[in-house]
């Protein structure tokens, strides 16, 4: 009988996670590059957590700081705009 830790619930559990900003030729985190920053914001305007995006903790802090700076300088919206 296998222990709970040994059982595989999902085929994606074996997949190795990597930070999208730590690879070669990866985009740099910059507050002026709103196209990259918008990928890491949810539909409600919240910053997506690193456990979902697989961003390392060091880069997640830089990403959050860049998003907050872009919002403060009005390059990005604090909330997402919805079309009615």
Order of alpha helices (4+ residues) and beta strands (2+ residues): alpha-alpha-alpha
